Amino acid sequence: MSNPLKPNEPLVTHLYTADPSAHVFEGKLYVYPSHDLDHEMVSNDNGDQYDMEDYHILSLNEDLTECEDHGEVLHVRDVPWASKQMWAPDAAYRNGKYYLFFPARDHDGIFRLGVATSDSPAGPFKAEPNYIPGSFSIDPAVLTDDDGKSYVFFGGLWGGQLEKWQTGEFVADAEGPDAAAPALGPRVAELADDMLGFKESPREISIVDENGKPLTAGDEDRRYFEGPWVHKYNGLYYLSYSTGSTHRIVYATSRDPYGPYEYKGTILTPVIGWTTHHSIVQYKDKWYLFYHDSSLSGGADNKRSVKFTELFYEEDGSIRTIDPYPERS
Ligand code: FUB
């Protein structure tokens, strides 16, 4: 199916899509989104309303004016370890194979990260029988660095269960740190050469202010919530993420993929709908932000649509803040 595309408009309207991870594979721009189902759910802080079951892959034509839906490429029924909630995925390429990384609840209701493989960037993907050993929480995002090493960044608060892993074990009733304490950071681990596991125990990333002080858990305008994405620009690592309860996409930079990352500012101001989730990709000589909002569904938190817009760097490497509704200003 294809639609004429305009920036800041849904890529597709025949499905609800969210959490876009955009990559250029084989010269083409692919988008790996979540697939929101068109059903009525009660919204709560546990994220029960995000009851997704499968993934579709989208790709854009050369001048980014048409979008193709490659159909269902993986369903939860074909993932032996998973029970429900196929949340934000990402994709990567290595040694002639494509890898789809995705979170889902296991049969004990605990979020884990899984991986599925394909010979084509458009799928279909076949899931590994077990989740990645040592994995937890949600929102995997993979960066393959210039030296060929691949890292997965992940983690999300509240429904994403990151608070429950502060001791290294799952503690069902654990709560987040006090407001004045350092906020929880996303996790990062180098991936094994076969991309099917971690090469090391995940490490927590520290996000600090301009004085090197860790952002606190009470600093909801800036602290990490979910949806990490790491890209490189002029040799610098840019970690961007959602602030959750304050609904922004913000970013921090570092000279080291493991951090610490220094907070820099806002990339995307709040969109319609509770969640905000994005990716950043270079295609030809331009940079793009892929994001979602709930405008097509009239504001339903669990019925979102993927959109894109151009992203600009200032001369000093900072990212210009994007208003998702420029026509309103
Ligand atoms: O789509 C389900 C969850 O909502 C994602 O995993 C989060 O990043 C948020 O967008």
Residues whose N, C-alpha, C, O or C-beta is under 5 A from the ligand:
A	BS01	FUB	A18 D19 S34 Y50 W87 A88 I138 D139 E226 G227 T275 T276 H277
